[in-house]
Amino acid sequence: MKNTTINPRRLRRAGALLLASVASAAQAGGGVIPSSIALVSAGVAHGGMLVEPASPLVSAPQSPLQLPPQLPTPLPAPSPLRADVRPVTLAQLEDQLRRPELQASIGKGTIAVVYPNVEEPFRSAFIAMIQGIEERTKLKVRSYPVDPRVDTAELNATLKRNGTKVVIALGRQGLNATAGLDREIAVLAGGVLLLSDAENVMGISMTPDPAMLFSRLRALLPELKRVIVVYNPQKSEWLVKLAREAAKAQGLELQAHVAGDLARAAQLYPQLIAAADNRHDAVWLPHDSTTVEESTILPLVLRESWNSGVPLFSSNVLHVKKGALFAMVPDNVELGRTLAASALGVIAGDVRRRALVPLRELQTAINLRTASHIGLNLGALQQRSFDFVYPQP
């Protein structure tokens, strides 16, 4: 390593910056130095998943290191570094202290995550989102698993006591728990299905972005010209508006048909599929509990699609297992990273109103049996471009 002469004035300035940062963070955290500060000062690289889910309404544990009331004089001789702790240069220390994520968090509040207190396999999805949040922020976040009957007043008091400025609410249950929070605590929603712009929330819906669905569709079926969709305006109007723009950008026509109830949907699908051209038309199943009802409508559409050879794709990955050609599924870790980036922006002072947006952090599933049935033979290289392949070998 190259020897560097350390300027005493620069050393004092860096030391003052570090102490001021630690003191500010400790004051915001009730006298406890966050473990993220300890990691920065020690130069230990962040790695792995840091989330430590707490019991409901109890913040995750932090480092037991307490801020001393005053520095001892004279300072004792430094003890040797442990083998697992790498020394950090003054330049590295200053660079880390200037990180936007760290500067945004010190003295300006923290990011918290509220998520449903549910069992597997659903719990793993939320934990993966939290992992992504921590990977993006490089900071430990407090996570609060909440039950349906959570005491919102107690949750609000806990979040305020811990200096929370932004809450990332995961799942419908997590979002509902934030309804009673003070206005100074910003809320970003994620992992919630069937959100509409009428709910007046910021965040990312779990429904896939039509632009990404249509892009994958055109890649698979270049001769395609039209997408047929049946939807309930009360649930999917905002999504269909986006889909019209996405279809136009892909050179496709979106043929949207309104069905306000299950009976109308059951009447429309056979008519539309019978009139479709299986070379140039495809049917899209959005996340719409009226027009894509699982017990009656879905079996009907799958049967009609299979018999006619009209391609059927979906926003729900479970439909691929049942016979849809392809669908897209959330990449939960990437979703967490995107939510974290938005939260850091809010803390840094970005107060622009963010509209609800569809999910773009996606993985893709394909049904090879269905593909072969409609004359689409995918080679090994094409198959590797999909994250999930059904039927599984």
C-alpha positions in Angstrom: 0.0 0.0 0.0 1.2 3.4 -0.9 2.4 5.5 2.1 0.5 8.7 2.5 1.3 11.6 4.8 -1.8 12.6 6.7 -2.4 16.3 7.1 -3.3 16.9 10.8 -5.8 19.6 9.9 -7.5 17.2 7.5 -7.5 14.5 10.2 -9.1 16.9 12.7 -11.7 17.9 10.1 -12.6 14.3 9.3 -12.7 13.4 13.0 -15.1 16.3 13.7 -17.3 15.3 10.8 -17.5 11.7 12.1 -18.2 12.8 15.7 -20.9 15.3 14.6 -22.5 12.6 12.4 -22.5 10.1 15.2 -23.8 12.6 17.7 -26.6 13.7 15.4 -27.6 10.1 14.7 -27.5 9.2 18.3 -29.7 12.1 19.3 -32.2 11.1 16.6 -32.1 7.5 17.7 -32.5 8.1 21.4 -28.8 7.9 22.4 -28.0 4.7 20.5 -25.5 4.8 17.7 -27.0 3.1 14.7 -25.1 0.0 13.5 -24.8 1.6 10.1 -22.6 4.4 11.6 -20.5 1.8 13.3 -20.0 -0.1 10.0 -19.0 3.1 8.2 -16.5 4.1 10.8 -15.0 0.7 10.8 -14.9 0.4 7.1 -16.7 -2.9 7.1 -18.4 -3.7 3.8 -22.2 -4.1 3.9 -23.2 -7.6 2.9 -26.1 -10.0 3.1 -29.5 -9.4 4.5 -29.6 -7.1 7.6 -33.3 -7.2 8.3 -34.1 -8.4 11.9 -37.9 -8.6 11.9 -39.2 -7.4 15.2 -42.2 -8.5 17.1 -45.3 -6.4 16.2 -44.8 -2.7 17.1 -41.4 -3.3 18.5 -38.5 -1.8 16.6 -35.7 -4.0 15.4 -32.7 -4.2 17.8 -29.8 -1.9 17.2 -26.1 -1.9 18.1 -25.6 -1.8 21.9 -22.8 0.7 21.5 -23.7 3.9 23.4 -22.4 7.4 22.8 -20.1 8.3 25.8 -20.9 11.5 27.7 -17.5 12.8 26.9 -14.2 11.7 25.5 -11.6 10.6 28.1 -8.5 12.6 28.4 -5.9 11.5 27.6 -7.1 9.0 25.1 -5.9 5.4 25.8 -3.6 3.7 23.4 -5.6 2.1 20.6 -6.1 -1.6 20.8 -5.1 -3.9 17.9 -7.7 -4.3 15.2 -9.5 -7.6 15.0 -8.6 -9.9 12.1 -12.1 -9.5 10.7 -12.0 -5.7 10.7 -10.2 -3.9 7.8 -8.5 -0.6 8.5 -10.0 2.4 6.6 -7.9 5.2 5.2 -8.8 8.8 5.9 -9.8 9.3 2.2 -12.1 6.3 2.4 -13.7 7.5 5.6 -14.4 10.9 4.2 -15.8 9.4 1.0 -18.1 7.2 3.0 -19.3 10.0 5.2 -20.2 12.0 2.1 -22.4 9.2 0.7 -25.8 10.7 -0.2 -27.6 7.8 1.5 -25.8 8.3 4.7 -26.0 12.1 4.7 -29.7 11.8 3.9 -30.3 9.5 6.9 -28.2 11.4 9.5 -30.2 13.9 11.5 -33.1 13.8 9.1 -35.0 10.7 10.2 -35.1 7.1 9.2 -36.8 4.7 6.8 -39.1 2.1 8.3 -40.9 -0.8 6.7 -44.4 -2.0 7.8 -45.4 -5.4 6.4 -48.0 -8.1 7.1 -47.3 -10.5 9.9 -48.1 -13.6 7.7 -46.8 -17.1 7.4 -44.9 -18.7 4.5 -44.8 -18.6 1.6 -46.1 -15.0 1.6 -43.7 -13.9 4.3 -40.6 -14.7 2.2 -41.8 -12.3 -0.5 -41.9 -9.4 1.9 -38.6 -10.4 3.5 -37.1 -10.3 0.0 -38.4 -6.8 -0.6 -36.9 -5.7 2.7 -33.6 -7.2 1.6 -33.7 -5.1 -1.5 -34.5 -2.0 0.5 -31.4 -2.5 2.7 -29.2 -3.4 -0.2 -30.1 -0.1 -1.9 -29.9 2.2 1.2 -26.8 0.5 2.6 -28.5 1.2 5.9 -30.3 -1.0 8.4 -34.1 -0.3 8.4 -36.5 -0.9 11.2 -39.2 -3.4 10.2 -42.6 -3.8 11.8 -44.7 -6.9 11.1 -48.3 -5.9 11.7 -51.5 -7.9 12.3 -54.9 -6.9 10.8 -56.0 -5.3 14.1 -52.9 -3.3 14.7 -53.1 -0.4 17.1 -52.4 2.4 14.6 -52.0 5.0 17.4 -49.3 2.9 19.0 -47.6 2.3 15.7 -47.6 6.0 15.0 -46.1 6.8 18.4 -43.4 4.1 17.9 -42.5 5.4 14.4 -42.3 9.0 15.7 -40.2 8.0 18.7 -37.7 6.4 16.3 -37.4 9.4 14.1 -39.1 7.8 11.1 -39.6 10.1 8.1 -40.6 7.6 5.5 -42.6 4.4 5.8 -42.5 1.8 3.1 -45.8 0.0 3.4 -45.8 -3.6 2.0 -49.0 -5.5 1.2 -52.5 -4.3 1.7 -52.3 -5.1 5.4 -49.2 -3.0 5.7 -50.8 -0.1 3.8 -53.9 -0.2 5.9 -51.8 0.0 9.0 -50.4 3.4 7.9 -53.8 5.0 7.5 -53.6 6.7 10.9 -50.0 8.0 10.7 -49.2 11.7 11.1 -48.9 13.7 7.9 -45.2 14.4 8.4 -44.5 10.7 7.9 -44.5 10.0 4.2 -45.9 6.6 3.0 -44.7 4.7 0.0 -46.8 1.6 -1.0 -45.4 -1.5 -2.5 -46.4 -5.2 -2.9 -50.0 -4.2 -3.1 -52.3 -5.5 -5.8 -55.2 -3.7 -7.5 -54.3 -0.2 -6.3 -55.9 2.5 -8.4 -55.1 6.2 -8.7 -58.3 6.9 -6.8 -56.7 5.7 -3.6 -54.4 8.7 -3.6 -51.2 6.9 -2.6 -47.6 7.0 -3.8 -46.0 3.7 -4.7 -45.7 0.7 -7.0 -48.6 -1.6 -7.8 -48.0 -5.3 -8.0 -49.7 -5.4 -11.4 -47.1 -5.7 -14.2 -46.5 -2.7 -16.5 -48.4 -3.3 -19.8 -45.5 -1.9 -21.7 -43.3 -4.7 -20.5 -45.9 -7.4 -21.1 -46.5 -6.1 -24.7 -42.8 -5.9 -25.4 -42.3 -9.5 -24.4 -45.4 -10.5 -26.4 -44.0 -8.8 -29.6 -40.7 -10.5 -29.1 -42.4 -13.9 -29.0 -45.0 -13.3 -31.7 -43.6 -10.6 -34.1 -46.6 -10.9 -36.4 -49.1 -9.9 -33.7 -51.3 -6.9 -34.4 -54.0 -6.8 -31.8 -54.4 -7.4 -28.0 -57.9 -8.2 -26.7 -58.8 -7.4 -23.0 -62.0 -7.6 -21.0 -62.0 -5.4 -17.9 -64.1 -3.8 -15.2 -63.6 0.0 -15.3 -64.1 0.3 -11.5 -60.9 -1.9 -11.0 -58.8 -1.5 -14.0 -59.5 1.8 -15.8 -56.1 3.3 -14.8 -54.3 0.2 -16.1 -56.2 0.2 -19.4 -55.2 3.8 -20.0 -51.6 2.9 -19.6 -52.1 -0.2 -21.8 -53.5 1.9 -24.6 -50.4 4.0 -24.7 -48.1 1.0 -24.4 -49.9 -0.8 -27.2 -49.6 2.2 -29.5 -45.8 2.4 -28.7 -45.5 -1.2 -29.8 -47.5 -0.8 -33.0 -50.4 -2.8 -31.5 -54.1 -2.2 -31.3 -55.7 -2.6 -27.9 -59.3 -3.8 -28.2 -60.8 -3.2 -24.7 -64.2 -4.5 -23.8 -66.1 -3.5 -20.6 -67.7 -6.1 -18.4 -69.2 -4.8 -15.1 -70.0 -8.2 -13.8 -69.0 -11.9 -14.1 -72.0 -12.8 -16.3 -71.0 -10.2 -18.9 -67.4 -11.4 -18.9 -68.6 -15.0 -19.4 -70.7 -13.8 -22.4 -67.9 -11.8 -24.0 -64.9 -14.1 -24.0 -66.3 -16.9 -26.2 -67.5 -14.3 -28.7 -64.2 -12.4 -28.8 -62.0 -15.5 -29.0 -64.2 -17.1 -31.7 -63.8 -14.0 -33.9 -60.1 -13.6 -33.2 -57.3 -14.4 -35.7 -54.9 -16.8 -34.0 -51.9 -15.4 -36.1 -52.5 -11.7 -35.3 -54.6 -11.5 -32.1 -53.9 -12.4 -28.5 -55.9 -12.2 -25.3 -54.6 -10.5 -22.2 -55.8 -11.4 -18.7 -55.1 -8.4 -16.3 -55.4 -8.5 -12.5 -59.1 -8.0 -12.4 -61.2 -10.1 -10.0 -64.4 -9.5 -12.0 -63.3 -10.4 -15.6 -60.6 -12.9 -14.6 -62.5 -14.7 -11.8 -60.6 -17.9 -11.0 -63.2 -20.6 -10.6 -65.5 -19.9 -13.6 -64.0 -17.4 -16.0 -60.4 -18.6 -16.0 -61.2 -22.2 -17.0 -63.6 -20.9 -19.7 -61.0 -18.6 -21.2 -58.2 -21.3 -21.0 -60.4 -23.8 -22.8 -61.5 -21.4 -25.5 -58.0 -20.2 -26.1 -56.6 -23.8 -26.3 -59.3 -24.9 -28.8 -58.9 -21.9 -31.0 -55.1 -21.6 -30.9 -55.4 -17.9 -29.9 -52.5 -16.9 -27.7 -53.4 -16.1 -24.1 -51.0 -14.2 -21.8 -51.5 -13.0 -18.3 -50.5 -10.6 -15.5 -50.7 -13.5 -13.1 -47.9 -16.0 -13.1 -50.2 -18.7 -11.6 -52.1 -18.8 -14.9 -49.0 -20.0 -16.7 -49.0 -23.2 -14.7 -52.7 -23.7 -15.8 -52.0 -23.1 -19.5 -51.5 -19.4 -20.3 -48.6 -18.8 -22.8 -46.6 -16.5 -20.5 -46.9 -14.1 -17.6 -44.7 -11.8 -15.5 -44.0 -12.1 -11.8 -42.5 -9.6 -9.4 -38.8 -9.6 -8.7 -39.2 -8.8 -5.0 -35.6 -7.9 -4.3 -35.5 -5.4 -7.2 -38.9 -4.0 -6.1 -37.4 -3.3 -2.7 -34.4 -1.5 -4.2 -36.7 0.7 -6.3 -38.9 1.5 -3.3 -35.8 2.4 -1.3 -34.6 4.8 -4.0 -37.9 6.6 -3.8 -37.7 6.7 0.0 -34.2 8.2 -0.1 -35.5 10.8 -2.5 -38.2 11.8 -0.1 -35.8 12.1 2.8 -33.4 14.2 0.6 -36.3 16.7 0.0 -37.8 15.5 -3.2 -41.4 16.3 -2.4 -42.8 16.0 -5.9 -46.1 14.1 -6.0 -45.4 10.6 -7.3 -48.4 8.9 -8.9 -49.1 5.2 -8.5 -47.1 3.3 -11.1 -47.3 -0.3 -12.3 -44.5 -2.8 -11.6 -41.5 -2.9 -13.8 -39.2 -5.0 -11.6 -40.3 -8.3 -13.2 -39.4 -11.8 -14.1 -41.0 -13.9 -16.8 -42.6 -17.4 -16.9 -43.3 -19.4 -20.0 -45.4 -22.5 -20.7 -43.6 -24.6 -23.3 -46.5 -27.0 -23.8 -48.8 -24.1 -24.7 -46.1 -22.5 -26.9 -45.7 -25.7 -28.8 -49.5 -26.1 -29.2 -49.8 -22.7 -31.0 -46.7 -23.5 -33.2 -44.2 -21.5 -31.2 -41.1 -23.8 -30.8 -38.5 -22.2 -28.4 -35.0 -23.4 -28.5 -32.7 -23.9 -25.5 -31.3 -20.4 -25.9 -34.7 -18.8 -26.0 -35.8 -20.8 -23.0 -32.9 -19.5 -21.0 -34.3 -16.0 -21.5 -37.2 -16.9 -19.2 -36.9 -17.0 -15.4 -39.4 -19.8 -14.9 -40.3 -22.6 -17.4 -43.4 -24.8 -17.2 -44.1 -27.6 -17.2 -41.1 -28.2 -15.0 -38.8 -31.0 -16.1 
